[in-house]
Amino acid sequence: MLLLKYLLLFAGAGLLGGALAIVIYDIYRTRESWRADSATRPLNIRWRDSGRLALLAIGPLLLGLSIVVVPAGSAGVVVSQISGTEPGALYPGAHWIAPLIESVTLYDTRERVFTTTLGEKKEKGEMLQVQSKEGLPMGLAIAVRYRLDPRRLDYIHANLPQPIEQEIVPPVVAGVFREIIPNYLVREVFASRREEVRKLASDEIRQKLVADGILVKEVILRDIQLPPEYAKGLEGLLLKEQESDRMSIEVEIKQKEVRTAELEADAEKARRIKAAEADAEIVVLNAKAQADAMQHTLPLKQKQIEQTRLESEARKEATVQNAEAMAEAKVIDSKAELEKRRLMADAEANRIRVTAAADSERLKTEAAALKQNPLLIQKIIAERLSDKVQVMMVPTDGKFFFANDVLKAAPAAAQPEKEAPAQPDDADDPPAAPSTTARRNR
């Protein structure tokens, strides 16, 4: 809407400028014609055209003037040239008014801060001096946060002096504090009742300003400037009070320490009494327990002695029985040993007989086999010497051979075989030498 307003205003101003330019151009052209002809002619001005442009410019201008845009954080009051200030307010946004008859006055509705400063500090703001109950001057540094009530802007515009932040707020704030502070002492305002003073002043300022359409959010009592002489005296008094408080605190601490020591002594005494009573009870209980134990111990000792005697008799009887059993066992063992030896002798004799019979039968079998095969002797000898002799060659006639005597005992039936030349196992081997050659493993 703000852009539309400016466009309409620029359009209306352009049309008015065009109408004025037409009139000026016609006047200039007429004057130039007069100079050229040196004759007086009537003015030839296009009043109708310029009038049309002027009338055409009125529309955009009136439309642009009828649009009012209230920015954010502000509110407007409509003032009529006929009826004066109209009730209500215009809030942020675009609004329509009657051009040339109504106008809008804008007010800032955001929060503002009114501050006062102390005399020694160079800050923006007014100085606020008040008197205490003793008549001593005091400087106050105050901050008041407030804002205008948009719903009562018509009343503010019609009845209150302008500007509000200079004509209304400072006198009200100063007047309230000058009414309240004289009811308190300097010491109370400075220390003990400072918050009470601030609350009373805040409530009073809020009640007075809200009636004028000003909303107070907070009143802050920032600082207090005391009179120099009183400040020095108050500082000494505060030091004495602090010293007194410190002494009282130390006395209380000492009293608590004494009380603690007394309680500890009583507790230690009670603990010792309880310990002594407990020890005495323990001694009594031990004596009773020993007496009861003796009553039960004597029968127990007698039973133990009787048990020991019975055990010794049992061991003696067991020893006699063990000796008798051992003797009987030895007799039984000797008898068993004799029987064992007899059986072993019989078994050995039987083994010898069986072995002799087997050897006799074996010899008979071997003799029969040797009679049938005399060369078995050489085979047997070769087999028994096979672990030491690898190759053995014997002459065909049996000379110089350690088994010659055995070979001579061969039956006559084997003579034709001896006379024949010995044939080696391999037909390709050469005939044997007349002596025996043997290779032994080393």
C-alpha positions, 0 to 999 in steps of 0.5 A, a space after each residue: 500500500 505504501 508503494 501504491 500511495 507514492 505511485 499515486 502521489 507521483 502520478 498526480 504531481 506529474 500531471 500537475 507539472 504537465 499542466 503547468 508546463 503547458 501554460 509556461 510553454 504557451 507564454 514563452 511561445 507568445 513572447 517569442 512571437 512578439 519579439 519576432 513580429 514587433 506586434 502585440 498579439 493576444 496570448 494563445 494559452 491552452 487553458 483547456 488542456 492544462 485544466 484537463 490535466 490539472 483536473 486529472 491530477 486531482 484524482 491520484 493526489 486525493 487517492 494517495 493522500 487518503 492512504 495512511 500506512 502506520 509502521 510497526 511499533 507505532 500507532 496513529 490518531 486521526 484528527 479531523 478538521 471538523 470534529 477534532 480528535 476522533 476516538 480510537 487508534 490506527 494500528 500498524 498497517 494501511 488505513 483510509 482517511 478523508 483527504 484534506 479533512 483528516 490527518 494522522 498523528 503517529 505515536 511510538 508505542 514501543 517501550 521507553 526508559 526514563 532515567 535519572 543520574 547522580 550529580 557526580 556521574 556524567 550520563 544522559 538524564 536528569 538529576 533527582 535530588 530528594 530529602 530524607 526524614 532527617 532533612 539530608 539531601 540524597 541523590 537517586 539514580 532511577 530507571 522507569 520502563 514505560 510505554 504508551 497505551 495504544 487504546 488511549 492515544 486519542 486521550 493522550 493527543 487531545 489532553 496531554 502536553 507534548 512530548 510525553 517523555 519530557 512533559 509528563 513522565 519526569 515530573 510524576 516520577 520526581 514528585 512520587 519519590 519526593 513524597 515517599 523518601 521524606 518518610 524514611 531515614 537515610 539508613 532505611 532508604 539506603 539499606 534496610 527498607 530500600 526494596 519497600 521504598 522502591 515498591 511504594 514508588 513503583 505502585 504510586 507512579 504506575 497509578 498516576 501514569 496509567 490514568 494518563 494512558 501510560 503503562 509502567 512496566 518496571 521502576 528500578 532504583 539503581 543507586 543512591 548518593 548519600 551526603 558526604 558526612 553521613 556517608 563517612 559516619 555510616 561507613 564507621 557505623 557499619 564497620 562497628 556493626 560488622 565488628 559487633 556482628 563478628 564478635 557476637 558470631 564468635 561468642 556464639 561459636 565459643 558457646 557452641 564449642 563449650 556446649 559441644 565439649 560438655 556434650 562430648 564429656 557427657 557422652 564419654 562418661 556415659 560410654 565409660 559407664 556403659 562399658 564398665 557395666 558391660 564388662 561387669 556383666 561379662 565377668 558375671 556371665 563368664 563366672 556363671 558359665 564356668 560354674 555351669 560348665 563345671 557341673 556338666 564337666 565332672 560327669 563328662 570327665 567320668 564318662 571320658 575315664 570310663 570310655 578310656 578304660 573300656 577302650 583300653 580293654 577293647 584294644 587289649 582284647 583286640 591285640 590278643 585276638 589279632 595275635 591268635 589270628 596271626 598265628 593261625 594265619 602263619 600256620 595256614 600260610 606254612 601249610 599252603 607253602 608246603 602244598 604249593 612247593 609239593 605241587 610245583 615239584 610234581 609239576 616240574 617232574 611232570 614237565 621234565 618227563 613230558 619234555 624228555 619224551 618230546 625231545 626223544 620223539 623229536 630226536 627220533 624224527 630228526 634221525 629219520 629225517 637225516 637218514 632220508 636227507 643227509 644234506 639237512 645237516 648242512 642246511 641246519 648249520 647254514 641256517 644257524 650261521 646265517 646271521 654271520 655268514 653271507 656266502 659259504 662254499 664247500 668242496 665236493 669231496 668234503 675235505 677240510 670241512 668242519 662237518 666232515 665227521 658228520 658226513 662220514 657217518 652218512 649211510 652207504 645209500 648216500 655214497 653215490 650222491 657224494 661221489 657225484 660233483 656238487 651242483 651249485 644253485 646257479 648254473 652260471 657260477 664257476 666251479 668251487 675252489 678246493 678251499 672254503 671261502 667265507 665273507 663275514 660281516 664286519 
